[in-house]
Amino acid sequence: MKKNKLSGTKAFGEKTPEFALATGEAQKFRHRYSTIDGFPDSEVPKTFDLRNISGYDFTGNVRDQGPCGSCFTMSFIQ
């Protein structure tokens, strides 16, 4: 498993079969339907957890922003 040198966690975008499988699973609806109007309600998953898509965790570590007020930005980019 490839690790990020700074955090010691998995590096996003790694070139592994596990990452390719998880990315394909995460993007399967994007490739199946050209617009949101063609996406049937019956296809909407009951749950979608970025912490475990085919065994891959797409989330990063929780960061303490302290009193700087960057929580909105951090929540968006994380």
Secondary structure, DSSP 8 states (H G I E B T S, - for coil): --B-TTTSSB-TT--SHHHHHHHHHHTHHHHH-SSGGG--GGGS-S---TT-BTTB---------GGG--HHHHHHH-
